[in-house]
Amino acid sequence: MDHIDEQLLSAWVDGQLDGPEHEAERAAVESWLRDHPEDAAKARLWAADAQALRMRLSPLLDEPVPARLQQLVLQGAPEPRRWAMAAAIGGVFLLGGLIGAGLTWQVQERRAATLAAGTAGGWVQRAALAHSVYVPEPRHAVEVKAQEEHLARWLTRRIDVPVKLFDLRAQGFELVGGRLLPDGPGKSAQLMYQDAQGLRVTVYLRKPEKGTPAAFRYERQGDVGMFYWVESGAGYALVGNLPREQLLALAEAIYQQGLPGAAPP
């Protein structure tokens, strides 16, 4: 196999190649991923994306019928109207099922487009997904360890952005290492830091598309907070499960060290 089709990779991620009738295809995909770490990282991001959507949408399926609708159907309405109301509620749940099925289909069809999108939103989403995929890893959290001197040079050459190994020791975090990631049509870098209690934060670095807003912004997704900004031709996203004030102190340290002419740590 000299390349892998994204539709086949998506089918593997979604478990559609699990049966014995797909054994040859599944083996070919897994062999490809062992030899191509960038596509393996892409597959992990797709899987994390799908899991995040399932976690966000699954509670809707367990929501009860609103009491007001139940009362309208079961009490006080004439028989013909009662049947009509019951049919309407049934239609609502049928529509909900169709929407759920449609969302599942759209996740499969649009996953690659979402991750490849050149928008700031797509970039921040990819940074959060990469954080969720690699931070829990006990042994393979990074591709190149901090002790290896070529880390910054290697990432700089790959993403076409000067990569600095930020010194966050004053904030209580030591560099663990970094890795290369797929990022839409290009590539990005992820640096990982860890404090004395084992809590990890990541810095996502990329070359931004033209027109990407440069403003310093903050978002929160569940327990994870993110500061992201563009400065001197580089895009930064700091991701971590920290209070906003602590994450801001880390972001400010990174921002100051990333300014042109800043002395290397």
C-alpha positions as CSV (number, residue, x, y, z in Angstrom):
1,M,0.0,0.0,0.0
2,D,1.6,3.3,-1.2
3,H,-1.0,5.5,0.5
4,I,-4.1,5.3,2.7
5,D,-7.5,6.5,1.6
6,E,-9.1,8.8,4.3
7,Q,-12.4,7.0,3.8
8,L,-10.7,3.7,4.7
9,L,-9.0,5.3,7.7
10,S,-12.3,6.7,8.9
11,A,-13.9,3.3,8.6
12,W,-11.1,1.8,10.7
13,V,-11.5,4.5,13.4
14,D,-15.3,3.9,13.5
15,G,-14.9,0.2,13.9
16,Q,-16.4,-0.6,10.5
17,L,-13.5,-3.0,9.7
18,D,-13.8,-5.2,12.8
19,G,-15.6,-8.1,11.1
20,P,-13.7,-11.1,9.6
21,E,-14.8,-10.1,6.1
22,H,-12.7,-6.9,6.5
23,E,-9.6,-8.7,8.0
24,A,-7.3,-7.9,5.0
25,E,-8.3,-4.2,4.9
26,R,-7.9,-3.9,8.7
27,A,-4.5,-5.5,8.7
28,A,-3.4,-3.2,5.8
29,V,-4.5,-0.1,7.7
30,E,-2.9,-1.1,11.0
31,S,0.4,-1.9,9.1
32,W,0.3,1.5,7.5
33,L,-0.3,3.3,10.8
34,R,2.7,1.5,12.4
35,D,4.9,2.9,9.7
36,H,3.4,6.3,9.4
37,P,3.1,8.1,12.8
38,E,1.5,11.2,11.4
39,D,-1.4,9.2,10.1
40,A,-1.6,7.3,13.4
41,A,-1.8,10.7,15.2
42,K,-4.5,11.8,12.8
43,A,-6.5,8.6,13.5
44,R,-6.2,9.2,17.3
45,L,-7.5,12.8,16.9
46,W,-10.4,11.6,14.8
47,A,-11.3,9.1,17.5
48,A,-11.0,11.7,20.2
49,D,-13.2,14.0,18.2
50,A,-15.9,11.4,17.8
51,Q,-15.8,10.6,21.5
52,A,-16.1,14.2,22.5
53,L,-19.2,14.5,20.3
54,R,-20.7,11.4,21.8
55,M,-20.1,12.6,25.3
56,R,-21.7,16.0,24.5
57,L,-24.8,14.7,22.7
58,S,-25.6,11.4,24.5
59,P,-27.3,13.1,27.5
60,L,-30.0,14.4,25.2
61,L,-31.2,10.9,24.5
62,D,-32.0,10.3,28.2
63,E,-33.9,13.6,28.7
64,P,-37.5,12.9,29.8
65,V,-40.6,14.2,28.0
66,P,-41.3,17.7,29.4
67,A,-44.1,17.5,32.0
68,R,-46.1,20.2,30.2
69,L,-46.3,18.2,27.1
70,Q,-47.3,15.1,29.0
71,Q,-50.1,17.0,30.7
72,L,-51.4,18.4,27.4
73,V,-51.6,14.8,26.0
74,L,-52.9,13.0,29.0
75,Q,-55.2,15.6,30.5
76,G,-57.8,18.1,29.5
77,A,-57.6,17.7,25.7
78,P,-60.5,16.3,23.6
79,E,-59.8,12.8,22.2
80,P,-59.0,13.8,18.6
81,R,-56.7,16.6,19.8
82,R,-55.1,14.2,22.3
83,W,-54.2,11.8,19.6
84,A,-52.8,14.6,17.5
85,M,-50.7,15.8,20.4
86,A,-49.4,12.3,21.0
87,A,-48.5,12.0,17.4
88,A,-46.7,15.3,17.6
89,I,-44.6,14.2,20.5
90,G,-43.9,10.9,18.7
91,G,-42.8,13.0,15.8
92,V,-40.5,15.0,18.1
93,F,-38.8,11.9,19.3
94,L,-38.6,10.5,15.8
95,L,-37.0,13.7,14.6
96,G,-34.6,13.5,17.6
97,G,-33.6,10.0,16.4
98,L,-33.1,11.2,12.9
99,I,-31.1,14.2,14.1
100,G,-28.9,11.8,16.1
101,A,-28.4,9.5,13.1
102,G,-27.7,12.5,11.0
103,L,-25.1,13.8,13.4
104,T,-23.4,10.5,13.4
105,W,-23.3,10.5,9.6
106,Q,-22.1,14.1,9.6
107,V,-19.3,13.3,12.0
108,Q,-18.0,10.6,9.7
109,E,-18.4,12.7,6.6
110,R,-17.2,16.0,7.9
111,R,-14.5,14.9,10.5
112,A,-11.6,15.3,8.1
113,A,-12.9,18.7,6.9
114,T,-13.3,20.0,10.5
115,L,-9.8,19.0,11.5
116,A,-8.4,20.4,8.2
117,A,-10.3,23.7,8.4
118,G,-8.1,26.7,8.3
119,T,-10.2,28.7,10.8
120,A,-9.1,29.7,14.3
121,G,-11.9,27.6,15.7
122,G,-10.6,24.5,13.9
123,W,-7.1,25.2,15.1
124,V,-8.2,25.6,18.8
125,Q,-10.3,22.4,18.5
126,R,-7.3,20.5,17.2
127,A,-5.2,21.8,20.1
128,A,-7.7,20.7,22.6
129,L,-8.1,17.2,21.0
130,A,-4.3,16.7,20.8
131,H,-4.1,17.7,24.5
132,S,-6.8,15.1,25.4
133,V,-5.1,12.4,23.4
134,Y,-1.5,12.7,24.7
135,V,-1.7,14.1,28.2
136,P,-3.0,10.8,29.7
137,E,-0.3,8.7,28.1
138,P,2.0,7.3,30.8
139,R,4.9,6.2,28.6
140,H,4.6,7.8,25.2
141,A,3.3,11.3,25.9
142,V,6.0,12.8,23.8
143,E,7.7,11.8,20.6
144,V,11.1,13.4,21.5
145,K,12.1,14.0,25.1
146,A,13.3,17.3,26.5
147,Q,16.8,16.0,27.1
148,E,17.3,15.5,23.3
149,E,19.1,18.6,22.0
150,H,17.6,18.4,18.5
151,L,14.0,18.8,19.7
152,A,13.6,22.5,18.9
153,R,15.5,22.3,15.6
154,W,13.6,19.3,14.5
155,L,10.2,20.9,15.1
156,T,11.2,24.2,13.6
157,R,12.2,22.5,10.4
158,R,8.9,20.5,10.2
159,I,6.4,23.3,10.9
160,D,8.3,26.2,9.4
161,V,7.9,28.3,12.6
162,P,10.7,29.0,15.0
163,V,10.0,26.7,18.0
164,K,11.3,27.9,21.4
165,L,11.5,25.5,24.3
166,F,9.8,27.9,26.8
167,D,11.1,28.0,30.3
168,L,8.2,27.7,32.7
169,R,10.1,26.6,35.8
170,A,9.3,29.8,37.6
171,Q,5.6,28.8,37.2
172,G,6.4,25.3,38.5
173,F,6.4,23.4,35.2
174,E,9.3,21.4,33.6
175,L,9.5,20.5,29.9
176,V,8.7,16.9,29.2
177,G,9.3,17.0,25.4
178,G,7.4,17.5,22.2
179,R,5.9,15.9,19.2
180,L,4.9,16.6,15.6
181,L,1.2,16.6,14.7
182,P,-0.9,16.8,11.5
183,D,-2.7,20.2,11.3
184,G,-5.1,20.5,8.3
185,P,-3.0,21.0,5.2
186,G,0.2,21.5,7.2
187,K,1.8,20.4,10.5
188,S,2.0,21.6,14.1
189,A,4.1,21.0,17.1
190,Q,3.0,20.1,20.7
191,L,5.2,20.9,23.7
192,M,4.3,19.2,27.0
193,Y,5.1,20.5,30.5
194,Q,4.5,18.8,33.9
195,D,4.5,20.1,37.5
196,A,5.7,18.3,40.6
197,Q,2.3,16.7,41.1
198,G,2.3,15.3,37.6
199,L,-0.3,17.8,36.2
200,R,0.4,18.4,32.5
201,V,-0.2,21.4,30.2
202,T,0.5,21.5,26.4
203,V,1.6,24.3,24.1
204,Y,0.3,23.9,20.5
205,L,2.4,25.8,17.9
206,R,1.6,26.3,14.2
207,K,2.0,28.6,11.2
208,P,-1.3,30.4,11.0
209,E,-3.3,31.0,7.8
210,K,-3.7,34.6,6.5
211,G,-6.5,36.4,8.3
212,T,-6.3,34.4,11.5
213,P,-7.2,36.8,14.4
214,A,-4.2,37.8,16.5
215,A,-6.2,38.7,19.6
216,F,-5.4,37.1,22.9
217,R,-8.4,34.9,23.7
218,Y,-9.6,32.4,26.4
219,E,-12.0,29.5,26.1
220,R,-13.0,26.7,28.4
221,Q,-14.3,23.3,27.4
222,G,-15.4,21.3,30.5
223,D,-12.4,21.1,32.9
224,V,-9.9,22.3,30.3
225,G,-9.0,25.9,29.7
226,M,-7.2,27.4,26.7
227,F,-5.4,30.6,25.9
228,Y,-4.6,31.2,22.2
229,W,-3.1,34.0,20.2
230,V,-1.0,34.8,17.1
231,E,2.3,36.7,17.4
232,S,5.1,37.3,14.9
233,G,3.9,34.7,12.4
234,A,3.3,31.9,14.9
235,G,0.1,30.7,16.4
236,Y,0.1,29.6,20.1
237,A,-2.5,27.6,22.1
238,L,-1.9,26.8,25.7
239,V,-4.2,24.0,27.1
240,G,-4.5,22.8,30.6
241,N,-6.8,21.7,33.4
242,L,-5.9,24.7,35.6
243,P,-7.7,27.8,37.1
244,R,-7.8,30.7,34.6
245,E,-5.4,32.8,36.7
246,Q,-2.7,30.1,36.8
247,L,-3.1,29.3,33.1
248,L,-2.9,33.0,32.3
249,A,0.4,33.3,34.2
250,L,1.8,30.5,32.0
251,A,0.4,32.1,28.8
252,E,2.0,35.4,29.7
253,A,5.4,33.7,30.3
254,I,5.2,32.0,26.9
255,Y,4.1,35.2,25.2
256,Q,7.0,37.2,26.7
257,Q,9.5,34.5,25.6
258,G,8.0,34.3,22.1
259,L,8.5,38.0,21.4
260,P,11.1,38.9,18.7
261,G,14.4,39.5,20.3
262,A,13.5,37.7,23.5
263,A,16.5,36.0,25.0
264,P,16.3,32.2,24.8
265,P,15.8,30.5,28.2
